[in-house]
Amino acid sequence: MKTNPAQLDQVLSRGLAPVYLVSGDEPLLVQECCDKIRAKAREAGYNDRQIFHNDRSMDWNQVGEELNALSLFAERRRIEIHLPTGKLGDGRKVLEQVLQSPPDDIILILISIRLDAAEIRRKWYKQLQDKGVHVPVWPIDADKFPGWLQQRARVHGLTLTQGALTELTERLEGNLLAASQEIDRLALLAPDKTVDEEIVNQAVLDSARFSVFELVGDILSGKAEQAHRIIGILQQEEDNPLGLLAILSRDLRMTGRLQSALQRRETAKDFFRSNNIRQPQRMRQLEQAARRLRPPQIRQALIRCSDIDRSAKGYDSLSPWHYLRTLTTELAAIRR
């Protein structure tokens, strides 16, 4: 079956499915849906957790063995598979076999970017629809973003004045992950729980010495020297790279989709309108990147993003900053 994030709680209350697919290009909403599934699974005794990333080092035979192995001492397990490119590749046959008769002692969670039309026509996806639950996560429309901000603030017990709401809407440009982090910070700065424009401006001055959006723009534009300098500052300040990674991977995927649209003779203007991208600076950066970079390089950059994600979560001996510098250098070396 297919459900949306707003209905997920109700679906989970009726019992757990053997497999879940959460897909979309909004990292925060994808993460929150996955957290709900994980919490429900833990309540049901699925406490052991294994994580796989579908990157160059992925061994689908090992995944198949884990999915088919009997649990020792009747331990229930959660197996999560991250699909950073939205493609299963060699994993299709493994999933097709498992989905024929899903094991009773495993909850399988697939976490992916938005699936393309070709992937959802494949056998494994039809099996998943029959045996499990697909939660497609769609971006928040630009006109609904202020309402989403207000709702997010209320969860923290905050009230945003109209001036504060306008300032946040313009500054955050629809980025939900950045918005969530900003609301968390404002909750600490507003003792009476009312946030006005002055508090927002003070938070901006205190929170960063540069814009993460500018850094992503530098990386996409091939401005390696500027990007490396900021990356060094982030590393020295022991910043968490996952927030930056979410924005970078989002815009790399958007660049790839823009390239495909341009090849179909669609105009960049029409593409941005259909994808609710309205910020002039971001539109320029994406269009320049789409015309400068080649599709194989974008795919390679997304693999590097997977390396960064895995390293940031402790599954690699090299630091995430190493992979981020490598990605920056590789994109800067590309010329048409």
Buried (B, 14 or more C-beta within 10 A) or exposed (E): EEBEBEEBEEBBEEEBBBBBBBBBBBBBBBBBBBEBBBEBBBEEEBEBBEBBBBBEEBEBEEBBEBBEEEBEEEEBBBBBBBBBBBBBEEBBBBBBBBBEEBBEBBBBBBBBBBBEEEBBEBEBBEBBBEBBBBBBBBBBEBEEBBEBBBEBBEEBEBBBBEBBBBBBBEBBBBBBBBBBBBBEBBBEEBEEEEBBBEBBBEBBEEEEEEEBBBBBBBBBBBBBEBBBEBBEEBBEEEBEBBBBBBBBBBBBBBBBBBBEBBEEEEEBEEBBEEBBBEBEEBBEBBBBBBEBBEEEBBEBBBBBBBBBBBBBEEEBEEBBBBBBBBBBEBBBEBEE
